[in-house]
Every structure is written in structure tokens, then in C-alpha cells.
Amino acid sequence: MASGSLQLAAYLRVAAYAIAFFDYLQTLPAEYRLYARRKGPFNLSIACILFIVVRYVGLATLIISNTGFFYHGFSEAACDRYFWLAPVFKLILYMTSQLILGLRTYAVSRQSRSVLFVLIILFIPEFISTFWKRVHEVSDQAVIRGTRRESTLPRSTTSVAYEFKHVAPLLYDLVTMTITSAYLWKFSSSSRSSWSQLARMMLEDGIMYFMALSTMNIVNIIFFQNPETVLQSSA
């Protein structure tokens, strides 16, 4: 393992820490106002619960993953147990975020049954691609105690499975963004009320989110092609 690759991976992970915690502190007042509008801790909407899961599972995933990368005091037994924490949290985070996109699209379509059917059809292969052969793959390609954990699958098979795992969400995100944009455009064009401003805001936010997510999925695929194992999960 080249020391330069290890150093680059460390820089990327430290940058992730900085971005994540800056964003967390910046949005903390808005989070407090969100909770303050609730009548009690047991009166949370589904959207609010999903928001909490994405927000705090995301932070936990970052902390767990980077702890495994930077800490070198694991025993062999502890390493084997800790190794799966980050992938499990990542899967929870990932599927929750996709569920939010689906519910958002379904709500914007005014609960259209045809839209719901399309979302379910697209979500099933995406769900399968996320978990398919996950047990056999090295989910985080983590380097713990200086050891490299290689996949038990042939490189070509693992690469195809990994790339499909990122292509499937791109397709899902593209469809949800297209459906949402079409309905927002339709409703905002037929109304001169404040809904037009809300629609424009949601449309701009959705496009920016899709561009950022698509870019990161492409970067993930590129990084995974790197022969240095330590860099494959850095993005």
C-alpha cells in the first residue's frame, strides 16, 4: 500500500469530518425549531422520524467508519466484529434516504397510484442490488491494524456488482426527480398562489441534490477502480 494513497485517503476522511460537522452545527437551530413545533416526543410524523434517522445515522456512520480507519488498537477478534458496523449503518442510511425520495415524489404527485407503482418497481431492484453478495464483498475495504481485506469474488464480478449498485440508485433518483419536476411544473403553472414559490424551491433543491448525488456516485465508481484498496472507499 503506497503511503501517498494512505495519506490521500486520510485527507479525504478528515475533510468529510469537517464538512459533516460544519453542516450539523449550521443546521442545528433549524432542527431545534422543528422539534419545538411538535407537541411531544411521541407525536412525530413519519417525515420527522426519517429526518432523524438520516441525520444521526449519517453522523454515526462517518464516526464509525473513520474510527476504523484511524484507530490501530484493534485485536483480531475486535477487528472482525467492528468491521461490519460501518457497512450496516451505511445500508440503513442509504435505504432511508431513498425511501425519503420516494415518499416525497409520491406526496408531490398527490398520492398517484401509478407513481407509487413505478416507485415500487424501481425500488425492488435497487434494494436487491444494494444487498446482493454484500456478505462476500468487502463493504468498506477498511484497513484495520494494517491488514488488507480482499473480496472473495473475482475482481470483474465484484466490480460489475459494485458499479450496478451505484447505477441502480442513479436510475431511481433520475426517475423520482423527473416525476417530481413534472408534477411541480404542472401545479405551479396552474396556480398563482404561494404554491408556485414552493414548487420552484423544491424543483431547484431537487435538481441540485440530484446533481450532487450523481456526481458522488460517479466518483465512487472511479475510486473503486483504483488498485489501492485504501482509496476504494474514500469517496
Sine and cosine of phi, psi and omega as CSV:
sin_phi,cos_phi,sin_psi,cos_psi,sin_omega,cos_omega
0.00,0.00,0.83,-0.56,-0.03,-1.00
-0.95,0.30,0.66,-0.75,0.00,-1.00
-0.90,0.44,-0.52,0.86,0.03,-1.00
-0.90,0.44,-0.65,0.76,0.03,-1.00
-0.91,0.41,-0.66,0.75,0.03,-1.00
-0.89,0.45,-0.64,0.76,0.01,-1.00
-0.92,0.38,-0.67,0.74,0.04,-1.00
-0.89,0.47,-0.69,0.73,0.03,-1.00
-0.88,0.48,-0.64,0.77,0.02,-1.00
-0.91,0.42,-0.67,0.74,0.03,-1.00
-0.88,0.48,-0.68,0.73,0.00,-1.00
-0.89,0.45,-0.63,0.77,-0.01,-1.00
-0.95,0.33,-0.61,0.79,0.07,-1.00
-0.91,0.41,-0.63,0.77,0.06,-1.00
-0.89,0.46,-0.62,0.79,0.04,-1.00
-0.89,0.46,-0.66,0.75,0.08,-1.00
-0.84,0.54,-0.75,0.66,-0.07,-1.00
-0.88,0.47,-0.72,0.70,-0.02,-1.00
-0.91,0.42,-0.72,0.70,-0.07,-1.00
-0.90,0.44,-0.72,0.69,-0.06,-1.00
-0.97,0.25,-0.50,0.87,0.12,-0.99
-0.90,0.44,-0.70,0.71,0.02,-1.00
-0.90,0.44,-0.64,0.77,-0.01,-1.00
-0.89,0.46,-0.74,0.67,-0.01,-1.00
-0.92,0.40,-0.59,0.81,-0.02,-1.00
-0.92,0.38,-0.56,0.83,-0.06,-1.00
-0.99,-0.14,0.02,1.00,-0.02,-1.00
-0.87,0.49,-0.68,0.73,0.04,-1.00
-0.86,0.50,-0.64,0.77,0.03,-1.00
-0.91,0.41,-0.60,0.80,0.04,-1.00
-0.90,0.43,-0.66,0.75,0.02,-1.00
-0.89,0.47,-0.68,0.73,0.02,-1.00
-0.90,0.44,-0.57,0.82,0.04,-1.00
-0.89,0.46,-0.71,0.70,0.01,-1.00
-0.93,0.36,-0.57,0.82,-0.04,-1.00
-0.90,0.44,-0.46,0.89,0.00,-1.00
-0.98,0.21,-0.22,0.97,0.01,-1.00
-0.99,0.15,0.50,-0.87,-0.03,-1.00
-0.99,0.14,-0.21,0.98,0.01,-1.00
0.06,-1.00,0.23,-0.97,-0.04,-1.00
-0.92,0.38,-0.29,0.96,-0.01,-1.00
-0.97,-0.22,0.21,0.98,0.00,-1.00
-0.88,-0.47,0.75,0.66,-0.05,-1.00
-0.99,-0.13,0.65,-0.76,0.06,-1.00
-0.98,0.22,0.23,-0.97,0.04,-1.00
-0.88,0.48,-0.65,0.76,0.01,-1.00
-0.88,0.47,-0.65,0.76,0.00,-1.00
-0.92,0.39,-0.65,0.76,0.02,-1.00
-0.90,0.44,-0.69,0.72,0.02,-1.00
-0.91,0.42,-0.60,0.80,0.06,-1.00
-0.87,0.49,-0.70,0.71,0.01,-1.00
-0.89,0.46,-0.69,0.73,-0.01,-1.00
-0.88,0.48,-0.76,0.65,-0.02,-1.00
-0.89,0.46,-0.68,0.74,-0.08,-1.00
-0.92,0.40,-0.75,0.66,-0.14,-0.99
-1.00,-0.03,-0.47,0.88,0.14,-0.99
-0.93,0.37,-0.56,0.83,0.06,-1.00
-0.89,0.46,-0.71,0.70,0.05,-1.00
-0.90,0.43,-0.67,0.75,0.01,-1.00
-0.90,0.44,-0.64,0.77,0.02,-1.00
-0.88,0.47,-0.70,0.72,0.00,-1.00
-0.89,0.46,-0.70,0.72,-0.02,-1.00
-0.91,0.41,-0.72,0.69,-0.02,-1.00
-0.90,0.44,-0.71,0.70,-0.03,-1.00
-0.89,0.45,-0.72,0.69,-0.04,-1.00
-0.96,0.28,-0.47,0.88,0.10,-0.99
-0.90,0.44,-0.67,0.74,0.05,-1.00
-0.90,0.44,-0.49,0.87,-0.02,-1.00
-0.98,0.19,-0.69,0.73,-0.13,-0.99
-1.00,-0.01,-0.45,0.90,-0.07,-1.00
-1.00,0.06,0.72,-0.69,-0.07,-1.00
-0.86,-0.51,0.38,0.92,-0.03,-1.00
-0.98,-0.22,0.29,0.96,-0.02,-1.00
-0.97,0.24,0.64,-0.77,0.22,-0.97
-0.99,0.17,0.17,-0.99,-0.01,-1.00
-0.88,0.47,-0.67,0.75,-0.01,-1.00
-0.92,0.38,-0.68,0.73,0.02,-1.00
-0.90,0.43,-0.60,0.80,0.03,-1.00
-0.88,0.48,-0.72,0.70,-0.01,-1.00
-0.89,0.47,-0.57,0.82,0.02,-1.00
-0.98,0.21,-0.71,0.71,-0.08,-1.00
-0.94,0.35,-0.45,0.89,-0.11,-0.99
-0.83,0.55,-0.52,0.86,-0.09,-1.00
-1.00,-0.03,-0.14,0.99,-0.05,-1.00
-0.88,0.47,-0.79,0.61,-0.05,-1.00
-0.87,0.50,-0.73,0.68,0.04,-1.00
-0.86,0.51,-0.63,0.78,0.00,-1.00
-0.90,0.43,-0.71,0.70,0.02,-1.00
-0.91,0.42,-0.61,0.79,0.02,-1.00
-0.89,0.46,-0.65,0.76,0.00,-1.00
-0.90,0.43,-0.68,0.74,0.04,-1.00
-0.88,0.48,-0.72,0.69,0.00,-1.00
-0.88,0.48,-0.72,0.69,-0.07,-1.00
-0.90,0.44,-0.76,0.65,-0.05,-1.00
-0.93,0.37,-0.53,0.85,0.05,-1.00
-0.92,0.40,-0.67,0.74,0.01,-1.00
-0.90,0.44,-0.62,0.79,0.04,-1.00
-0.94,0.35,-0.58,0.82,0.07,-1.00
-0.90,0.44,-0.62,0.78,0.05,-1.00
-0.88,0.47,-0.70,0.72,0.03,-1.00
-0.86,0.50,-0.68,0.73,0.00,-1.00
-0.90,0.43,-0.71,0.70,0.01,-1.00
-0.91,0.42,-0.61,0.79,0.03,-1.00
-0.90,0.44,-0.69,0.72,0.01,-1.00
-0.91,0.41,-0.67,0.74,0.01,-1.00
-0.89,0.45,-0.64,0.77,0.01,-1.00
-0.93,0.36,-0.68,0.73,0.00,-1.00
-0.90,0.44,-0.54,0.84,0.02,-1.00
-0.98,0.21,0.10,0.99,-0.05,-1.00
0.86,0.51,0.70,0.71,0.09,-1.00
0.84,0.54,0.75,0.66,0.05,-1.00
-0.95,0.32,0.76,-0.65,-0.01,-1.00
-0.92,0.39,-0.60,0.80,0.02,-1.00
-0.91,0.42,-0.62,0.78,0.06,-1.00
-0.91,0.42,-0.68,0.74,0.02,-1.00
-0.87,0.49,-0.66,0.75,0.01,-1.00
-0.89,0.45,-0.70,0.71,0.01,-1.00
-0.88,0.47,-0.69,0.73,-0.02,-1.00
-0.90,0.44,-0.65,0.76,0.02,-1.00
-0.91,0.42,-0.69,0.72,0.00,-1.00
-0.87,0.49,-0.64,0.77,-0.01,-1.00
-0.97,0.23,-0.52,0.85,-0.08,-1.00
-0.96,0.30,-0.54,0.84,-0.05,-1.00
-0.88,0.47,-0.80,0.60,0.03,-1.00
-0.91,0.42,-0.52,0.86,0.05,-1.00
-0.91,0.41,-0.66,0.75,0.03,-1.00
-0.89,0.45,-0.69,0.72,0.00,-1.00
-0.90,0.43,-0.68,0.74,-0.03,-1.00
-0.91,0.41,-0.46,0.89,0.01,-1.00
-0.95,0.31,-0.59,0.81,-0.07,-1.00
-0.98,-0.19,-0.23,0.97,-0.11,-0.99
-0.89,0.46,0.83,-0.56,0.01,-1.00
0.84,0.55,0.39,0.92,0.02,-1.00
-0.89,0.47,-0.56,0.83,-0.02,-1.00
-0.90,0.44,-0.57,0.82,-0.08,-1.00
-1.00,0.05,-0.30,0.95,-0.03,-1.00
-1.00,0.05,0.33,-0.94,0.16,-0.99
-1.00,-0.01,0.99,-0.16,-0.19,-0.98
-0.92,0.40,-0.65,0.76,-0.06,-1.00
-0.95,-0.32,-0.17,0.99,-0.06,-1.00
0.74,0.67,0.62,0.78,-0.09,-1.00
-0.95,0.32,0.52,-0.85,0.09,-1.00
-0.94,-0.33,0.96,-0.28,-0.04,-1.00
-0.85,-0.53,0.78,-0.62,-0.04,-1.00
0.86,0.50,0.50,0.87,0.09,-1.00
0.96,0.28,0.23,0.97,-0.01,-1.00
-0.98,-0.21,0.52,-0.85,0.06,-1.00
-0.97,-0.26,0.77,-0.64,0.02,-1.00
-0.97,-0.24,0.90,-0.43,-0.05,-1.00
-0.99,-0.10,0.41,-0.91,0.05,-1.00
-0.94,0.34,0.55,-0.84,0.06,-1.00
-1.00,0.09,-0.09,1.00,0.05,-1.00
-1.00,-0.06,0.40,-0.92,0.12,-0.99
-0.86,0.51,0.51,-0.86,-0.06,-1.00
-0.82,0.57,-0.70,0.72,-0.05,-1.00
-0.90,0.43,-0.65,0.76,0.01,-1.00
-0.91,0.41,-0.71,0.70,0.01,-1.00
-0.89,0.45,-0.65,0.76,-0.02,-1.00
-0.89,0.46,-0.72,0.69,0.00,-1.00
-0.89,0.46,-0.70,0.71,0.00,-1.00
-0.89,0.47,-0.67,0.74,-0.02,-1.00
-0.92,0.40,-0.69,0.73,-0.01,-1.00
-0.92,0.40,-0.65,0.76,0.04,-1.00
-0.89,0.45,-0.55,0.84,0.02,-1.00
-0.89,0.45,-0.44,0.90,0.04,-1.00
-1.00,-0.10,-0.45,0.89,0.04,-1.00
-0.95,0.31,-0.64,0.77,0.00,-1.00
-0.85,0.53,-0.72,0.69,0.06,-1.00
-0.91,0.41,-0.54,0.84,0.04,-1.00
-0.88,0.48,-0.68,0.74,0.03,-1.00
-0.91,0.42,-0.71,0.71,0.02,-1.00
-0.87,0.50,-0.72,0.70,-0.01,-1.00
-0.91,0.41,-0.63,0.78,0.00,-1.00
-0.89,0.45,-0.69,0.73,-0.01,-1.00
-0.92,0.39,-0.72,0.70,0.00,-1.00
-0.89,0.46,-0.64,0.77,0.01,-1.00
-0.92,0.40,-0.64,0.77,0.00,-1.00
-0.90,0.43,-0.72,0.70,0.01,-1.00
-0.89,0.45,-0.73,0.69,0.01,-1.00
-0.87,0.49,-0.71,0.70,-0.02,-1.00
-0.88,0.48,-0.67,0.75,-0.02,-1.00
-0.89,0.45,-0.70,0.71,-0.01,-1.00
-0.94,0.34,-0.64,0.76,0.03,-1.00
-0.89,0.45,-0.66,0.75,0.03,-1.00
-0.90,0.44,-0.66,0.75,-0.01,-1.00
-0.90,0.44,-0.74,0.67,-0.06,-1.00
-0.95,0.31,-0.61,0.80,-0.02,-1.00
-0.95,0.31,-0.49,0.87,0.00,-1.00
-0.96,0.28,-0.42,0.91,-0.05,-1.00
-0.99,-0.10,0.10,0.99,-0.05,-1.00
-0.62,-0.78,0.61,-0.80,0.06,-1.00
-0.96,-0.27,0.16,0.99,-0.05,-1.00
-0.99,0.15,-0.15,-0.99,-0.01,-1.00
-0.91,0.41,-0.27,0.96,0.03,-1.00
-0.86,0.51,-0.53,0.85,0.00,-1.00
-0.89,0.46,-0.65,0.76,0.03,-1.00
-0.92,0.40,-0.66,0.75,0.03,-1.00
-0.90,0.45,-0.68,0.73,0.01,-1.00
-0.88,0.47,-0.68,0.73,-0.01,-1.00
-0.90,0.44,-0.65,0.76,0.01,-1.00
-0.90,0.43,-0.71,0.70,0.00,-1.00
-0.91,0.41,-0.59,0.81,0.00,-1.00
-0.92,0.40,-0.73,0.68,0.01,-1.00
-0.90,0.44,-0.67,0.74,0.00,-1.00
-0.90,0.43,-0.65,0.76,0.00,-1.00
-0.91,0.42,-0.66,0.75,0.01,-1.00
-0.92,0.40,-0.68,0.73,0.01,-1.00
-0.90,0.43,-0.65,0.76,0.02,-1.00
-0.89,0.45,-0.70,0.71,-0.02,-1.00
-0.89,0.45,-0.68,0.74,0.01,-1.00
-0.89,0.46,-0.69,0.72,-0.01,-1.00
-0.92,0.40,-0.70,0.72,-0.03,-1.00
-0.92,0.39,-0.65,0.76,0.02,-1.00
-0.90,0.44,-0.66,0.75,0.02,-1.00
-0.87,0.49,-0.70,0.72,-0.02,-1.00
-0.93,0.37,-0.58,0.81,0.06,-1.00
-0.90,0.43,-0.64,0.77,0.04,-1.00
-0.91,0.41,-0.67,0.74,0.04,-1.00
-0.89,0.46,-0.64,0.77,0.04,-1.00
-0.86,0.50,-0.68,0.73,0.01,-1.00
-0.90,0.44,-0.67,0.74,0.01,-1.00
-0.90,0.44,-0.71,0.70,-0.02,-1.00
-0.90,0.44,-0.57,0.82,-0.05,-1.00
-0.92,0.39,-0.39,0.92,0.02,-1.00
-0.97,0.23,-0.21,0.98,-0.02,-1.00
-0.92,0.38,0.73,-0.68,0.00,-1.00
-0.93,0.38,-0.32,0.95,0.03,-1.00
-0.98,0.20,0.92,-0.39,-0.07,-1.00
-0.86,0.52,-0.58,0.82,-0.07,-1.00
-0.91,0.40,-0.40,0.92,-0.02,-1.00
-1.00,0.01,-0.29,0.96,-0.16,-0.99
-0.89,0.45,-0.53,0.85,-0.03,-1.00
-0.96,-0.28,0.10,1.00,-0.12,-0.99
-0.93,0.37,-0.55,0.83,-0.05,-1.00
-0.92,0.38,0.00,0.00,0.00,0.00
